[in-house]
Amino acid sequence: MSGSGRKRLYLLITITFLAAVLRGWAALRLPTDFDEPVYLQAAFDYARAIQEGDWRAVADYAGNREHPALVKLLYGGVTALLGPDPDWLAAGLANRLLSALWGTVAVLVLSLLSPLAGGLLAAHTLTIKYTGQVYLEALPHLTSLVAVLALVKARTAGSRWFWISAVALGATAASKFTYLPVGLVILYLATWEKRWRWQHLLFYGAAAGAVFWLLNPTLWHDPLNRLLELASFHVRYSQGAHVQQVGYPWYQPLYWISRSPPSLWHPEVFFYPGIDGAVALLGLVGLNWEWKERRWVVVWVLTSLLFLLLWPTKWPQYTLVLIPALCLSAGSAVYHGLTWLRRQDTLLQWLKTMVPAPPRAFWYLSGSLVLVIAASYTVGTLQMTLGRLGWSQITAQNSFLPSNLVHAIELGPADQMVFATERGVVMWPLESATETTQNVAVWTTENSGLISNRVRAVLCDQADRLWFGTEAGLSQLDGDVWTSFRGVDLGRVGNEILALAEGSQGEIWVGTGFGAAVLDGQSWFSYSQDSSGLLDNRVLSLAVRHTPAGDQVWFGAPGGLSRLDTATDNWLRFSSDELGLPWGGVIDLTVDSDGNLWCGTVGGGLGLWDGSGWRFFRTSNSDIPFNTVNIVREVEPGVHWVGVALPNAAGGVLAEFNGETWRVLNSRNSGFPEVEALTLAIDPTGRRWLGTRTAGVIIYQPRR
C-alpha cells in the first residue's frame, strides 16, 4: 500500500471510530424517547413469534402497521437472541447499539466517497441522536445512501453496482417511506447522467419492488390492501389532529438543519458545540462546486429539501434523508477552502514564524493531563449513564400534554394513565408515543363536560368511573356520560376540590377548600369544622385505611390531621402544634401495605403513624434531603419514594427510603431532573409515573 493509501486508510478508521464512539455514547446516555416504547413493544412481539416459530404471526402482526416491518423485525431478532424472557432495558440497549452500528456504517460508506463529508456526518448531532435510539431511522439512512452511491459507481446497467443499488432502495422502502425521495436522485442519475434505456429502469424498479415485498412480511398476505393501508395512513396522519396541534410552520425543517437541537435537548450527551448549522451553511456554499462536479448532489439536496418543506409532518428525524447530501456539499466547500489556503504560501510562512513549535515535554505533559481528565470524566459519566437507564419524560413540548404542571396521575380504565393538569385532563395509553398519539385524549371544558380545566385530583373508582377534582367543582365521567357537582351539590362545601379517595364499599370521599364530603350510595353528606370532628375546613389530602370493622378516613389539613372511624363515628385529631408542624400542614397522605399511615408535610418532614404513635423523619434526625414532602408512595413492599421540595428555591429531588436508609435520586445519579414531584402512580408493568410542578411527567421503568 502506498503512503497516500495508508494515510487514507488511517483517516477512514479514525472517522469511523469517531462515529462509533459518538453513536455508542448517545445510545448509552440518551433518555428514552417517545417512539422507542412502541418500536420496542413491536420488537418483543416479533421476538416472541420468532422464538415460537410462528411465521404467520410475523406476517400478520398488526401492531404499528403504519410503518414497514423490516427495522422492527430486525429489532425483534436481536431481542429474541437475549433469551425467552428478555429484560426490557437490556433489549432497549441492545437495539440502540444495533441502530448505532447502522449509523456508523453509513458514515463509513460516505467516507469512502468523501472523507470530509464522512467526518461531518460522524459528528452531526441530529443524525447521532436518531441513529442512537430504537427508532426506524438508522437502517434506511444507511440503505438510501448505499442506493445512491452504488448507482453513482455503476458504469453500466445490469452491473453489480446497479443491482446493489436496486436492493438497497428496496430495503429503504421496507424500512421507512420517508427516505424514498432519494428515488428522485436515482431517477435523475439513471435517465439524465447515465442515459440508460427505459427497459433497464423497469428491471431496476422490479428488483427494488421485489426486495421491498420480500423484506416487508406485512405485505405477504393481501399485499395490495395492506400497501394501500400503509400509504393512506401517512396521508391521514399528516393531516390529523396531532400534526395540527403541534403546528410546526412549513419552514420548520430549516430550523432543524440550521441548528443543533439535540445539543440543546440533551446537553449531558452532546458535550461539544453542535456543527449542524455549520454543515447546513457550508452545504449551501458548496452547491456552487457540486453543480460543476457532481450535479446529482444538488438534485439530492433540492428534492429532499422540497419534500421536507411540502410534507405536512415536520418531525426532526425526517431531515436525515437530506443530511448526507448536505455533508457531501459541505465537504466540497471545506475542500475548496483548504485548497485555496494551501496556495497562500506567504500566509503559511508567516504563521510558522509567529507560532513557534513547543518542546516535546510540553506535549507529554499535555497528553498526560488530557488522559487523566478524560479517565475521570469517563468514569463519572458511566456512573451517570447507568443511573439514567429506564428514565423518560413527557412534556408539553414533545407530546399532547397541555401543561407541564401535573397535579395527579391515576391508572384509569383500559390500562390508560390519567393525568390531571393545570389545563385539562389527558388519557394516555400505556404504549402511546409521538407517532401514534391518535389514541391520546385531551379533555377540556371546550370538548367535554369537565367543569374546569384546572384539575387538582383524579380518582378511578371500583366501577371504572373517573372523578376529577377541579378548582370549580367535581366532575364525573361514567362511560361517555359527564356529570358535574359544585360545592352546594356536595352538601354546601367548597367548590375547590383538592383531594379524592375511595372507601371499601365504593364511597367517594372529597376534600375541598371548605370542608369534606362523601358520596354514600346516591346521597352526599358533608363535614365541616363546626359540624364534625374535622380539625380544619381546608382539606388538602385524604387517605382511607381499610380494617375488618370498617374504614378509617384520614384528613390532612393546614391545622393538622383528623381521622374518622366510620364503624363508630369516632374522631381522632392531631393538631399541627402536637405534631410539631409549621403552618403549611399535611399535604399528602398514603397507607402502605402494612396499614401504616405516611404523611407529607410542608416543612415538617415525613410522618409515620403505626397505629399507636407518631415518628417524624426530618433533616435534624435523619438523612431525608429536605423537610417539605410533596408526595410519598410505597413503590415496593417496605420501600417508599418521597418527593421533596427545596426550601427556598424552585426544584426538588426524589428520595428512596427502605425504613432504615435513604438514597437520593437526582440528575447526577438518575434520570430524575431536580424538579418538584407532586404525584406518583404505578402501572400494571411496574413503571412509575411521576407528575411534576414544572417538568411534565417523568417515567421510570425498573429492571425486571
Buried (B, 14 or more C-beta within 10 A) or exposed (E): EEEEEEEBEEBBEBBBEBBBEBBBBBBBBBBBBBBBBBBBBBBBBBBBBBBEEEEEBBBBBEBBBBBBBBBBBBBBBBBBEBEEEBBBBBBBBBBBBBBBBBBBBBBBBBBEBBBBBBBBBBBBBBBBBBBBBBBBBBBBBBBBBBBBBBBBBBEEBEEEBBBBBBBBBBBBBBBBBBBBBBBBBBBBBBBEBBEBEEEBBEBBBEBBBEBBBBBBBBBBEEEEEBBEEBEEBBEEBBEBEBBEEBEBEEEBBBBBBBBBBBBEBBEBBBEEEBBBEBBBBBBBBBBBBBEEEBBBBBBBBBBBBEBBEEBBBBBBBBBBBBBBBBBBBBBBBBBBEEEEEEEEEEEEEEEEEEEEEEEEEEEEEEEEEEEEEEEEEEEEBEEBBEBBBBBBBBBBEBBBBBBBBBBBBBBBBEEBBBBBBBBBBBBBBBBBBBBBBBEBBBBBBEEBBBBBBBBBBBBBBEEEBBBBBBBBBBBBBEEEEBBBBBBEBBBEBBBBBBBBBBBEEEBBBBBBBBBBBBBBEEEBEBBBBEEBBBBBBBBBBBBBBEEEEBBBBBBBBBBBBBBBBBEEEEBBBBBBEEBEBEEBBBBBBBBBEEEBBBBBBBBBBBBBBEEEEBEBBBEEEBEBBBBBBBBBBBBEEEBBBBBBBBEEEEBBBBBBBEEEEBEBBBBBBBBBBBBBBBBBBBBEEBBBBBBBBBBBBBBBBBEE
